[in-house]
């Protein structure tokens, strides 16, 4: 596919810069605490409570008591709420992470079930009638929706 090569400007440039800044911060923060996470692997799965071989278990993060692949994003958001979005100190992040992180060991079978159910859930959410726009929507309604989305995107 031939991607557009024109330079970004205005709101598109701002969105790209914000996204890139958040992605870099996530990468740095994740690599900073990966050793802490690896050391927290249990000898059993927290979902099915079966004792498995060490190789078939993965340790990750939990959010609200359940295994979650987005828990790191939630923790970073909580960190930014407490210390501000500009704070990038690895030592402060590690201390915050140790205090707030919940670890979750999960076996390969439960991981597959979790991913399968999350895909079904995501498909269900995208197929709801209220998520489908109608041709009767006016341009002003579409512009209001777009403005609301921009407010969400730029909300610090």
N, C-alpha and C positions, 0 to 999 in steps of 0.2 A: 504494500500500500504506500502511496506517495503522501507523506505527511507535509503539512503546510510548514514552510520555513520562515515565514515572516516573524519578526521579533514581536514579543508580547509587549503590550502597553496597557496603561490604565488599570482597571480592576482585574483583568486577566493576569497581568504581571504580578499584582499584589497577591492574588490567590496562589499563584505558582510559588512565590517567595515564602508565603506563610506555610504552604504544604511542605516545601523543601526544608524549611527551618524545623518544623515538627518532625519530619522524617529523620533528619540528622540527630535531633535530640533523642528520639526514640531509639535509634541505633546505638548511640553512645550510652544511654542509660541502660539499655538491655545488655550490652556487652559488659558494663560495669558490674552488674549483679548476677551474671550467668553462673559464676562459680558458687555463689550463695545458693542459688536454686538447685544446682547439681548435687550439692551436699545434703539436700533435704529429701532425697529419695528413700521411701520406706520399702519394706520387703513384701508389701501387699497392696492390692488395688483398693483405693478408697471408694470406688463405685460398687464393685461386686464383692469386695472383702476377700478375694481369693489370694492366696500366696502364690506368686508366680516367680519364674526365673528372673534374675536381675535384668537381663537383656530385654525381656518383653515388657518391662515397666518404664514409664516415662514420668518424670516429675515436672510439674508445671505450676501454674498459679490458679487459685480459686478466687471467685468473686461471689459474695453473698452465699458462701458455703458450697458452691458447685464449681467444677472444673470449667475454666473459661480461657479461651485463647485471646480474649480482649482484656483480660484482667490487668495486663501491663499498661494498657492505654488508660484504664480507669485509675490506676495508681499514679501514673504521670499527671493526669488531670487533677487528682486530689493533691499531689505535691505542688502543682502550680497554683491551686486554690490557696494553699497554706503559705507558700513562699513567693508567689508571683511567677508569671510566665517567663521572665528573663533569667531566673535563677538556674544555673547549670553546674553547680558545685558537685563533683562526684562524691565527695565525702558526705555532704549533707544529704544527697540522694540515697546513698547506701544506708545511712542512719535512719532515714525516713522509711526506706524499704524494709529494713529489718524490723521496724516497729509495726508496720501496717500490712505486710504481705502475709497471705495465707497460702500454704503450699498444698499441693494435691498430687498424689501419685496415682497414676491410672495405667491399666494394662492395655495392650494393643487392641483386644476385642472391644473393650469399652470405648476406646478412642474412636474406633470405626463406627460404633453405634452413635456416639455423640456427634460425629461429623455428618452421619446420615440423617439424624433427626434435625440437625440445624439446617441442612439443605432443604428438607421437606418444609420446615417452618418458614424459611426464607421464601420458598416458592409460594407457600400459602399466603404470606403477607403481600407478595407482589401481585397475586391474582385476585385480591379482594375487589369487589365492584367499586368501592369508594376510591381506589387507587387508579382507576381507569378514567381518563378525561373524556369528555364528550365533545362533539363537534359544535355544540351549542355554546361553548365557553367563548366569551367575548375576549377581544384583545386586552381590554382593561383588566379583566379578571386574571388573564395570563401574566400581565405586567405586575399586578399585585402579588401573585404567587412568586414571581421571580424576585421581587423586592423583598419579600418575606424570607426567601432562601438566602439572599445576600446578607440579611440581618443575622441569620443563623450562622452563616459561614464566618462573618467578621466578628461575632460575639466572642470576646476574649475569655 
